[in-house]
Amino acid sequence: MYNILLKSHSGFRYIVFILLLIAVIQALIGWLSNRPYTEGNRKINLFTLISAHIQLLIGLGLYFVSPFVKLNDMGSAMKDHSLRYWSVEHILMMIIAIVLITIGHSRSKKVLDAVAKHRTIAIFYTLALAIIIITILLSGRGLFGMTH
């Protein structure tokens, strides 16, 4: 079970990352160029949201079966960088990133002006992307590093 979840979570991250990157680039271009908000923009933003939530669900499953998460001994986990990262930091920061994606998507749906839709997505999705990149780099494995 652990290996299936780990491989799924590790592989699916590329889909999330690519979709998030495309959504951010499209939103920035749309915002800065005053472009209309198209059905294509809406779909990319929605697929990004969905993929991030799927990744969260896979990650939550992995969290509870991973030997790198020490829920029963958080005192020891907090003293060890690697255990602290996997037990607390990674999940907390990724949840924050997914919350930002969710808020950005939700707010953009309520806005009527195309530029404001692009701006909302650009701001929230960029913040999420920054948090994801920083969190991955904190693992010490690099942005596209191998799994543990």
C-alpha atoms as an extended CHARMM CRD file, in Angstrom:
* protein
*
       148  EXT
         1         1  MET       CA              0.0000000000        0.0000000000        0.0000000000  PROA      1               0.0000000000
         2         2  TYR       CA              2.7710000000        2.4130000000        0.9630000000  PROA      2               0.0000000000
         3         3  ASN       CA              4.6860000000        1.9070000000       -2.3070000000  PROA      3               0.0000000000
         4         4  ILE       CA              1.5600000000        2.3820000000       -4.4440000000  PROA      4               0.0000000000
         5         5  LEU       CA              0.6500000000        5.6100000000       -2.6560000000  PROA      5               0.0000000000
         6         6  LEU       CA              4.2390000000        6.8590000000       -2.7600000000  PROA      6               0.0000000000
         7         7  LYS       CA              4.6290000000        6.2280000000       -6.4860000000  PROA      7               0.0000000000
         8         8  SER       CA              1.2020000000        7.7670000000       -7.1920000000  PROA      8               0.0000000000
         9         9  HSD       CA              1.9440000000       10.8360000000       -5.0940000000  PROA      9               0.0000000000
        10        10  SER       CA              5.4390000000       11.2260000000       -6.5380000000  PROA      10              0.0000000000
        11        11  GLY       CA              4.2840000000       10.8470000000      -10.1410000000  PROA      11              0.0000000000
        12        12  PHE       CA              1.1150000000       12.9060000000       -9.8710000000  PROA      12              0.0000000000
        13        13  ARG       CA              3.0910000000       15.8970000000       -8.5620000000  PROA      13              0.0000000000
        14        14  TYR       CA              4.3000000000       16.5720000000      -12.0950000000  PROA      14              0.0000000000
        15        15  ILE       CA              0.7440000000       16.8680000000      -13.3730000000  PROA      15              0.0000000000
        16        16  VAL       CA             -0.1460000000       19.2800000000      -10.5580000000  PROA      16              0.0000000000
        17        17  PHE       CA              3.0330000000       21.2880000000      -11.0700000000  PROA      17              0.0000000000
        18        18  ILE       CA              2.6140000000       21.5700000000      -14.8500000000  PROA      18              0.0000000000
        19        19  LEU       CA             -1.0720000000       22.5190000000      -14.6160000000  PROA      19              0.0000000000
        20        20  LEU       CA             -0.3340000000       25.0810000000      -11.9030000000  PROA      20              0.0000000000
        21        21  LEU       CA              2.4950000000       26.5640000000      -13.9470000000  PROA      21              0.0000000000
        22        22  ILE       CA              0.2800000000       26.7960000000      -17.0590000000  PROA      22              0.0000000000
        23        23  ALA       CA             -2.5470000000       28.3700000000      -15.0220000000  PROA      23              0.0000000000
        24        24  VAL       CA             -0.2020000000       30.9680000000      -13.5230000000  PROA      24              0.0000000000
        25        25  ILE       CA              1.3440000000       31.8620000000      -16.8860000000  PROA      25              0.0000000000
        26        26  GLN       CA             -2.0600000000       32.1450000000      -18.5790000000  PROA      26              0.0000000000
        27        27  ALA       CA             -3.4280000000       34.2440000000      -15.7160000000  PROA      27              0.0000000000
        28        28  LEU       CA             -0.4450000000       36.6020000000      -15.7200000000  PROA      28              0.0000000000
        29        29  ILE       CA             -0.6610000000       37.0480000000      -19.4910000000  PROA      29              0.0000000000
        30        30  GLY       CA             -4.4230000000       37.5940000000      -19.3010000000  PROA      30              0.0000000000
        31        31  TRP       CA             -4.0940000000       40.0640000000      -16.4380000000  PROA      31              0.0000000000
        32        32  LEU       CA             -1.1960000000       42.0760000000      -17.8440000000  PROA      32              0.0000000000
        33        33  SER       CA             -2.4960000000       42.0380000000      -21.4410000000  PROA      33              0.0000000000
        34        34  ASN       CA             -6.1630000000       42.7050000000      -20.6080000000  PROA      34              0.0000000000
        35        35  ARG       CA             -7.2220000000       39.5490000000      -22.4220000000  PROA      35              0.0000000000
        36        36  PRO       CA            -10.6770000000       37.9970000000      -22.2060000000  PROA      36              0.0000000000
        37        37  TYR       CA            -11.2040000000       35.1490000000      -19.7810000000  PROA      37              0.0000000000
        38        38  THR       CA            -11.8450000000       32.1570000000      -22.0240000000  PROA      38              0.0000000000
        39        39  GLU       CA            -13.3530000000       28.7250000000      -21.5520000000  PROA      39              0.0000000000
        40        40  GLY       CA             -9.8090000000       27.3990000000      -21.9240000000  PROA      40              0.0000000000
        41        41  ASN       CA             -8.6760000000       29.5390000000      -18.9900000000  PROA      41              0.0000000000
        42        42  ARG       CA            -11.5810000000       28.2710000000      -16.9030000000  PROA      42              0.0000000000
        43        43  LYS       CA            -10.7790000000       24.6360000000      -17.7230000000  PROA      43              0.0000000000
        44        44  ILE       CA             -7.0690000000       24.9300000000      -16.9220000000  PROA      44              0.0000000000
        45        45  ASN       CA             -7.8790000000       26.6350000000      -13.6220000000  PROA      45              0.0000000000
        46        46  LEU       CA            -10.4630000000       23.9790000000      -12.7760000000  PROA      46              0.0000000000
        47        47  PHE       CA             -8.1870000000       21.0670000000      -13.7490000000  PROA      47              0.0000000000
        48        48  THR       CA             -5.4470000000       22.6190000000      -11.6130000000  PROA      48              0.0000000000
        49        49  LEU       CA             -7.8290000000       22.7780000000       -8.6520000000  PROA      49              0.0000000000
        50        50  ILE       CA             -9.0010000000       19.1890000000       -9.1820000000  PROA      50              0.0000000000
        51        51  SER       CA             -5.4780000000       17.8200000000       -9.6110000000  PROA      51              0.0000000000
        52        52  ALA       CA             -4.3180000000       19.6000000000       -6.4340000000  PROA      52              0.0000000000
        53        53  HSD       CA             -7.1930000000       18.0700000000       -4.4740000000  PROA      53              0.0000000000
        54        54  ILE       CA             -6.4880000000       14.6010000000       -5.8660000000  PROA      54              0.0000000000
        55        55  GLN       CA             -2.8380000000       15.0410000000       -4.8820000000  PROA      55              0.0000000000
        56        56  LEU       CA             -3.9550000000       16.0340000000       -1.3930000000  PROA      56              0.0000000000
        57        57  LEU       CA             -6.0910000000       12.9060000000       -1.0480000000  PROA      57              0.0000000000
        58        58  ILE       CA             -3.2450000000       10.6610000000       -2.1960000000  PROA      58              0.0000000000
        59        59  GLY       CA             -0.8910000000       12.5270000000        0.1480000000  PROA      59              0.0000000000
        60        60  LEU       CA             -3.2300000000       12.1130000000        3.1090000000  PROA      60              0.0000000000
        61        61  GLY       CA             -3.3710000000        8.3820000000        2.4730000000  PROA      61              0.0000000000
        62        62  LEU       CA              0.4140000000        8.3050000000        2.2740000000  PROA      62              0.0000000000
        63        63  TYR       CA              0.7310000000       10.3980000000        5.4310000000  PROA      63              0.0000000000
        64        64  PHE       CA             -0.9450000000        7.7540000000        7.5570000000  PROA      64              0.0000000000
        65        65  VAL       CA              1.0720000000        4.7890000000        6.2420000000  PROA      65              0.0000000000
        66        66  SER       CA              4.4910000000        6.3980000000        5.7320000000  PROA      66              0.0000000000
        67        67  PRO       CA              7.3930000000        5.2480000000        7.8990000000  PROA      67              0.0000000000
        68        68  PHE       CA              8.6780000000        8.8400000000        7.6680000000  PROA      68              0.0000000000
        69        69  VAL       CA              5.7300000000       10.2460000000        9.6220000000  PROA      69              0.0000000000
        70        70  LYS       CA              5.8910000000        9.7590000000       13.3830000000  PROA      70              0.0000000000
        71        71  LEU       CA              2.4210000000       10.6030000000       14.6640000000  PROA      71              0.0000000000
        72        72  ASN       CA              2.8720000000        8.5040000000       17.7930000000  PROA      72              0.0000000000
        73        73  ASP       CA              6.1340000000       10.2390000000       18.7940000000  PROA      73              0.0000000000
        74        74  MET       CA              5.9350000000       13.8790000000       17.7420000000  PROA      74              0.0000000000
        75        75  GLY       CA              8.4870000000       14.8670000000       20.3910000000  PROA      75              0.0000000000
        76        76  SER       CA             11.1760000000       12.8410000000       18.6430000000  PROA      76              0.0000000000
        77        77  ALA       CA              9.9380000000       13.8760000000       15.2120000000  PROA      77              0.0000000000
        78        78  MET       CA             10.2820000000       17.5600000000       16.0620000000  PROA      78              0.0000000000
        79        79  LYS       CA             13.9630000000       17.0520000000       16.9870000000  PROA      79              0.0000000000
        80        80  ASP       CA             14.8650000000       15.3760000000       13.7020000000  PROA      80              0.0000000000
        81        81  HSD       CA             14.8430000000       17.5470000000       10.5480000000  PROA      81              0.0000000000
        82        82  SER       CA             13.7020000000       14.8070000000        8.1770000000  PROA      82              0.0000000000
        83        83  LEU       CA             10.9880000000       13.4490000000       10.4690000000  PROA      83              0.0000000000
        84        84  ARG       CA              9.7650000000       16.9760000000       11.2740000000  PROA      84              0.0000000000
        85        85  TYR       CA              9.6370000000       17.8320000000        7.5880000000  PROA      85              0.0000000000
        86        86  TRP       CA              7.5250000000       14.7820000000        6.6540000000  PROA      86              0.0000000000
        87        87  SER       CA              5.4070000000       14.7450000000        9.8340000000  PROA      87              0.0000000000
        88        88  VAL       CA              4.5820000000       18.4560000000       10.0140000000  PROA      88              0.0000000000
        89        89  GLU       CA              6.1230000000       20.8970000000        7.5470000000  PROA      89              0.0000000000
        90        90  HSD       CA              5.3570000000       19.2080000000        4.2290000000  PROA      90              0.0000000000
        91        91  ILE       CA              1.7040000000       18.4810000000        4.9110000000  PROA      91              0.0000000000
        92        92  LEU       CA              1.0290000000       21.8650000000        6.5370000000  PROA      92              0.0000000000
        93        93  MET       CA              2.5510000000       23.9030000000        3.7240000000  PROA      93              0.0000000000
        94        94  MET       CA              0.9340000000       21.8200000000        0.9870000000  PROA      94              0.0000000000
        95        95  ILE       CA             -2.4810000000       22.1750000000        2.6280000000  PROA      95              0.0000000000
        96        96  ILE       CA             -1.9420000000       25.9460000000        2.7490000000  PROA      96              0.0000000000
        97        97  ALA       CA             -1.0410000000       25.9160000000       -0.9600000000  PROA      97              0.0000000000
        98        98  ILE       CA             -4.1630000000       23.9180000000       -1.8250000000  PROA      98              0.0000000000
        99        99  VAL       CA             -6.3150000000       26.2420000000        0.2790000000  PROA      99              0.0000000000
       100       100  LEU       CA             -4.8910000000       29.1910000000       -1.7060000000  PROA      100             0.0000000000
       101       101  ILE       CA             -5.7050000000       27.4450000000       -4.9870000000  PROA      101             0.0000000000
       102       102  THR       CA             -9.2160000000       26.7440000000       -3.7520000000  PROA      102             0.0000000000
       103       103  ILE       CA             -9.7870000000       30.3180000000       -2.5720000000  PROA      103             0.0000000000
       104       104  GLY       CA             -8.3850000000       31.7250000000       -5.8110000000  PROA      104             0.0000000000
       105       105  HSD       CA            -10.5920000000       29.5020000000       -7.9330000000  PROA      105             0.0000000000
       106       106  SER       CA            -13.6790000000       30.2550000000       -5.8430000000  PROA      106             0.0000000000
       107       107  ARG       CA            -13.1260000000       34.0110000000       -5.8860000000  PROA      107             0.0000000000
       108       108  SER       CA            -12.4210000000       34.0790000000       -9.6080000000  PROA      108             0.0000000000
       109       109  LYS       CA            -15.7880000000       32.4330000000      -10.2710000000  PROA      109             0.0000000000
       110       110  LYS       CA            -17.5660000000       35.2630000000       -8.4410000000  PROA      110             0.0000000000
       111       111  VAL       CA            -15.8600000000       38.0510000000      -10.3870000000  PROA      111             0.0000000000
       112       112  LEU       CA            -17.4330000000       39.1860000000      -13.6490000000  PROA      112             0.0000000000
       113       113  ASP       CA            -14.5820000000       41.2500000000      -15.1070000000  PROA      113             0.0000000000
       114       114  ALA       CA            -12.1340000000       39.1600000000      -17.1790000000  PROA      114             0.0000000000
       115       115  VAL       CA             -9.0210000000       41.0120000000      -16.0310000000  PROA      115             0.0000000000
       116       116  ALA       CA            -10.0910000000       40.6820000000      -12.4040000000  PROA      116             0.0000000000
       117       117  LYS       CA            -10.5860000000       36.9250000000      -12.9270000000  PROA      117             0.0000000000
       118       118  HSD       CA             -7.0670000000       36.6250000000      -14.3480000000  PROA      118             0.0000000000
       119       119  ARG       CA             -5.6390000000       38.7850000000      -11.5400000000  PROA      119             0.0000000000
       120       120  THR       CA             -7.3260000000       36.6860000000       -8.8450000000  PROA      120             0.0000000000
       121       121  ILE       CA             -6.0280000000       33.4360000000      -10.3020000000  PROA      121             0.0000000000
       122       122  ALA       CA             -2.5760000000       34.9320000000      -10.8640000000  PROA      122             0.0000000000
       123       123  ILE       CA             -2.2430000000       36.1110000000       -7.2670000000  PROA      123             0.0000000000
       124       124  PHE       CA             -3.5960000000       33.0390000000       -5.4730000000  PROA      124             0.0000000000
       125       125  TYR       CA             -2.1210000000       30.4050000000       -7.7650000000  PROA      125             0.0000000000
       126       126  THR       CA              1.2920000000       32.1440000000       -7.7800000000  PROA      126             0.0000000000
       127       127  LEU       CA              1.3200000000       32.2220000000       -3.9830000000  PROA      127             0.0000000000
       128       128  ALA       CA              0.4360000000       28.5180000000       -3.9580000000  PROA      128             0.0000000000
       129       129  LEU       CA              3.1500000000       27.7560000000       -6.5120000000  PROA      129             0.0000000000
       130       130  ALA       CA              5.7400000000       29.6550000000       -4.4520000000  PROA      130             0.0000000000
       131       131  ILE       CA              4.7850000000       27.7620000000       -1.2930000000  PROA      131             0.0000000000
       132       132  ILE       CA              4.9660000000       24.4360000000       -3.1310000000  PROA      132             0.0000000000
       133       133  ILE       CA              8.3980000000       25.2000000000       -4.5850000000  PROA      133             0.0000000000
       134       134  ILE       CA              9.7870000000       26.4350000000       -1.2630000000  PROA      134             0.0000000000
       135       135  THR       CA              8.3900000000       23.4390000000        0.5990000000  PROA      135             0.0000000000
       136       136  ILE       CA              9.8470000000       20.9730000000       -1.8780000000  PROA      136             0.0000000000
       137       137  LEU       CA             13.2300000000       22.7050000000       -1.7210000000  PROA      137             0.0000000000
       138       138  LEU       CA             13.1370000000       22.4990000000        2.0910000000  PROA      138             0.0000000000
       139       139  SER       CA             13.1130000000       18.7160000000        1.7520000000  PROA      139             0.0000000000
       140       140  GLY       CA             16.6890000000       18.9380000000        0.5290000000  PROA      140             0.0000000000
       141       141  ARG       CA             15.8860000000       16.7920000000       -2.5020000000  PROA      141             0.0000000000
       142       142  GLY       CA             15.6130000000       19.5400000000       -5.0720000000  PROA      142             0.0000000000
       143       143  LEU       CA             12.5670000000       20.4860000000       -7.0610000000  PROA      143             0.0000000000
       144       144  PHE       CA             12.4730000000       17.3050000000       -9.1310000000  PROA      144             0.0000000000
       145       145  GLY       CA             14.4340000000       15.0920000000       -6.7450000000  PROA      145             0.0000000000
       146       146  MET       CA             13.9470000000       11.4370000000       -6.1610000000  PROA      146             0.0000000000
       147       147  THR       CA             11.4490000000       10.1860000000       -3.5870000000  PROA      147             0.0000000000
       148       148  HSD       CA             12.4920000000        9.0400000000       -0.1500000000  PROA      148             0.0000000000
